[in-house]
Amino acid sequence: MQHTGTKSFETERLICRPFIAEDYEDMFRNWAADPKIQIEYGEPVYSTVQEVKKLLARYIDGYKNPDFYRWAIVERSSGENIGQIAFCKVYSDCRTAEIEYCIGQSFWGKGYAGEALSGLIDFTFKNTDFIKLEAYHRIENIKSGRVLEKSPMHVTDTVERFVRENVLPEGEVCYCINK
């Protein structure tokens, strides 16, 4: 599989681009330090700006690898980093990627997560060798479930992650879309 790495794409209201060093303040303010976001997202809460800068440095360093895909979600009207969307797992052998995303609470209810997800699906199938995209949410994460329900993805029995771990999804709802 030929990897392209993280390339920018845009939607009507969003710019999805590689993270840059200057994103740390927006990340800290909008989502990385918010326990409600990070716990739902399955990530640690970053309680200091220094911790966010270290996280950001890891993201930026990851761009050296062509199979690293992580986008800052930037609200076009304000220029503010309001969240992120990424391929948290990449399975080159079957040209499949698993998507994860988060949006800051003050930006909830505006359709930004769904817009970023639909934009990513469209961009990926037009510009990369991936043939399948997957995602899942915990049953209790109703907001993420609504994003996936409204997306072009459809419910499936499992995702590649669970297949490779030889476990059945328990408490998760799985989604996928094929090119």
Stockholm file with secondary structure:
# STOCKHOLM 1.0

chainA/1-179         MQHTGTKSFETERLICRPFIAEDYEDMFRNWAADPKIQIEYGEPVYSTVQEVKKLLARYIDGYKNPDFYRWAIVERSSGENIGQIAFCKVYSDCRTAEIEYCIGQSFWGKGYAGEALSGLIDFTFKNTDFIKLEAYHRIENIKSGRVLEKSPMHVTDTVERFVRENVLPEGEVCYCINK
#=GR chainA/1-179 SS CCCCCCCCEECSSEEEECCCGGGHHHHIIIIITCHHHHHHHTCCCCCSHHHHHHHHHHHHHHTTSTTCCEEEEEETTTTEEEEEEEEEEEEGGGTEEEEEEEECGGGTTSSHHHHHHHHHHHHHHHHSSCCEEEEEEETTCHHHHHHHHHSSCEEESCCHHHHHHTCCCSSEEEEEEEC
#=GC SS_cons         CCCCCCCCEECSSEEEECCCGGGHHHHIIIIITCHHHHHHHTCCCCCSHHHHHHHHHHHHHHTTSTTCCEEEEEETTTTEEEEEEEEEEEEGGGTEEEEEEEECGGGTTSSHHHHHHHHHHHHHHHHSSCCEEEEEEETTCHHHHHHHHHSSCEEESCCHHHHHHTCCCSSEEEEEEEC
//
